[in-house]
Amino acid sequence: MRLPYYSNPALETGATPADSGPEPANASAPAPAPAAAGAPAPATAPPTYGGDLAILGGWSATRWQYTAAADPKRSVDVVCDLGGSVALSFSGTSFILAYDIPGRGSHSMAGTFRVEGGDLLLTPQGAEPPPPPPERVRFRQSGRTLSLQGIDSEWAFGGNTSPEDAEFVAVLVRL
């Protein structure tokens, strides 16, 4: 997952997402007429979730590591090496990622997610149109531990302002 610690004001703390999630189906359709007296109430559709209910809730990272794709000897762990903290939460079809990295500041981003097989597809909100494609991250949840892995991520190694392609691995525990 990309931590947008480099300049991206649309994803920084305090940014207002463009909307609160995907528009419900038939959002512009007129409301149905009230049921006649004595008629049974219409069936209510079950709530829709992004996928695996076991991942819903709050998570805190014990490892959040990036490894340079061009040079696997170059890596940085945001939690262990930089003393940062990363929290990730899922509810319904939404996610919030918040992190604090000493010397680099605190940021957060929000968006929508869905589960596709063993992958999380995360789409950040508030980015400039057109919206970015979802970021695909492999996940595995076992008990109170969630592990994430992505091969299409990036990090600005060595304090550079330009991010480089990187592989991403994280281990989180349930809050």
N, C-alpha and C positions, 0 to 999 in steps of 0.2 A: 504494500500500500504506500502510496506517495504521501509523505508528510510535507505539506506545502510551507516549509519554514522559510524558503526563499520567497521573494516578493510576489504575492498573489492576493491583493486586498479583498477580492471577492470571496475568498475562503478563510479569511482571518476572523478572529473572535469579534463579535459585534456586527458582522455582516448579516444582512437580512436575506434569507433564501428567497428566490423568486416566487416560490409557492410552498405549500406545506406537504407536497407529495403529488402523486399522479391524480389526475382528475377522475372522479368516479364515473363509471359507465353511465350514460344517459343523464349526465349532470345538467344538461340544458333542456331535458325533456320536462314537460309540465308535470306537476305533482298529481298523483292519482286522486280521483274523486273519493270523498269519504264513503266508507261502507254504510250500507243501509242498516237501520236499527235492527238488532238481533242477528245480523250476518256475522259469520266467524271472521276474526281478524286475519288479514293477509299474512302469509308466511314471511318471516324475516330471514334474509340471506345470512349465512354464517359469516363471521368476520374473516377477512382475507389477511394472510400473513405472508411475509417474504419467503417463508420456507420452513426449515427445521425449527420447531418450537424450542428445542433444547438450547439453542444459542441465544434466545431472548433474555435480556437482562444486562447487567453491567459486568465488565471485565477490566482487569488491570494487568498491564504487561510486566512480566519478569524478564523478558528478552524481546528486543525489537531491533533486529540486525539487518544491515544492508551490506552486500558484497558486490564489489565492482565487477560487471560482466566482462570487461576487457582485461582485468587483472585480479583474479580471485584471492590474491594475497592482501588486497586492500579491502578492509571491511571496517565497519563501525557499528557498535551496538548503542543505540540511543539511551537505553536504561543503564547497562553495565559500564560502558566506556565514557559516556557524556553525563551520567548522573541524572538523566531525564526521567520523566514519568509520562506514561501513556495510558489513557483510559478509552475504552470503546464500549458503546452500548447499542443494543438492538431492541426495537419495539415495533410491533406491527410490521410495516414495510420500510421503516426508517432506521438510520443509524446516525450516531454522533461519535466523532473521533476528537478527543481533546488531548493536548500534550503540552508539556512544559520542558524546555531544554535550557539549562543554565547558560547564560550568555547569548542565547538566541531567541528567548521569549516564549510566551504562551500563545497558543493558537488553537482553533477548533474548526471543524468542518462538519457539515451535515449532508445527508442525502438519502437516497432510497437504496434498498438492497433486495435481492431475491436469491434463492438457492436454486442451483441447476446442477443436479448430481452431487458431486463432492466439491463444487465450487460456489463461492459467494460472488455475485456480480454486484459491484458497488458503483453507484452513479452519484457523484457529488452535485449538490444544488448550488446555485449562485454563480456558476461559471458563465463566462461570456457565451452568447449564442454563437454557433450552434452548440448544444450541450455535448460534453465529451462522451465518447463511448464508455460503457461500464468497464471498470477495472475488474479483471477476473483474478480471484485469489483462491487457491486450494485451502480447504479447511478440514479440520478433524476435531471433534469435540468428544471428550471422554471424561465423564464425571464433572469435576470442577475445573477442568483444564481445556483450553481452546488453543489449538495451534493453527497458524496461518503460514502460507508459503506462496510467493508470487515471483514469476520470472520476468515480468514486464513492469518493473518499477524503476525508480531513479533516486539518486541522492547526490548532493554536492559534497564530494569527498574533500577533506583537507581544508574546509572553509571556503572552497570556491563558490562563486555565485552561480555558476552554470552547472545544473545537475547532469550526472552521467547515468547511463543505463546500469541497472543493478538488479541483483536477485534479493529477495526479501524473505526473512523468516522471523516469526514472532511466536512467543508462548505467553498466554494470558491465563490468569486465574479468576474465577468468579468472585465478584464482590459480595 
